[in-house]
Amino acid sequence: MADMPTANDVRGDIGMFQDYSDVHVNERIEDAVAKAKHDQITDDALASAIRAWARHLLYKDWFMNYGGVQSASTFGNSQTMVNFNGYDDYRAEYDDIVDDYGVSDSMGAVWTE
């Protein structure tokens, strides 16, 4: 098996991840290992896949740390938004790795008329 990324590898220099403890990051790495094994990522891309999925999970944790809510107010008008359906670079990176080096069980969407 390829070398496993460490908590510091996963954190990198990404500001939003710096306050997470090694214990928290290592739990996400363990989750990412299980996901990468499930998706049958080959050894040459395994470390990158684990790092990308762990970052995706930490990004979700960071977002949910705020209750998933973003609020703003200006001139007496306030607005509250919840949207986690936006673009996630870490998820996209993982999906690209699966496409190139693994086997996904995602069958996509099915549309009927």
Solvent accessible surface area in square Angstrom, and as a share of the most:
residue,aa,sasa,rsa
1,M,134,0.60
2,A,31,0.24
3,D,127,0.66
4,M,81,0.36
5,P,9,0.06
6,T,77,0.45
7,A,8,0.06
8,N,108,0.56
9,D,66,0.34
10,V,0,0.00
11,R,21,0.08
12,G,39,0.38
13,D,134,0.69
14,I,35,0.18
15,G,60,0.57
16,M,65,0.29
17,F,0,0.00
18,Q,84,0.37
19,D,144,0.75
20,Y,44,0.17
21,S,63,0.41
22,D,80,0.42
23,V,106,0.61
24,H,46,0.20
25,V,0,0.00
26,N,63,0.32
27,E,83,0.37
28,R,51,0.19
29,I,8,0.04
30,E,118,0.53
31,D,67,0.35
32,A,0,0.00
33,V,21,0.12
34,A,62,0.48
35,K,60,0.25
36,A,0,0.00
37,K,127,0.54
38,H,105,0.47
39,D,4,0.02
40,Q,113,0.50
41,I,14,0.07
42,T,65,0.38
43,D,84,0.44
44,D,119,0.62
45,A,7,0.05
46,L,10,0.05
47,A,31,0.24
48,S,40,0.26
49,A,0,0.00
50,I,1,0.01
51,R,68,0.25
52,A,1,0.01
53,W,27,0.10
54,A,0,0.00
55,R,41,0.15
56,H,10,0.05
57,L,26,0.13
58,L,0,0.00
59,Y,50,0.19
60,K,75,0.32
61,D,34,0.18
62,W,80,0.28
63,F,15,0.06
64,M,116,0.52
65,N,111,0.57
66,Y,135,0.51
67,G,50,0.48
68,G,2,0.02
69,V,60,0.34
70,Q,95,0.42
71,S,83,0.54
72,A,67,0.52
73,S,82,0.53
74,T,82,0.48
75,F,195,0.81
76,G,82,0.79
77,N,110,0.57
78,S,93,0.60
79,Q,102,0.45
80,T,89,0.52
81,M,98,0.44
82,V,97,0.56
83,N,98,0.50
84,F,72,0.30
85,N,144,0.74
86,G,51,0.49
87,Y,168,0.64
88,D,19,0.10
89,D,91,0.47
90,Y,38,0.14
91,R,101,0.37
92,A,25,0.19
93,E,71,0.32
94,Y,2,0.01
95,D,55,0.28
96,D,88,0.45
97,I,18,0.09
98,V,9,0.05
99,D,113,0.59
100,D,108,0.56
101,Y,93,0.35
102,G,22,0.21
103,V,88,0.51
104,S,52,0.34
105,D,93,0.48
106,S,83,0.54
107,M,175,0.78
108,G,62,0.59
109,A,78,0.60
110,V,128,0.73
111,W,222,0.78
112,T,120,0.70
113,E,221,0.99
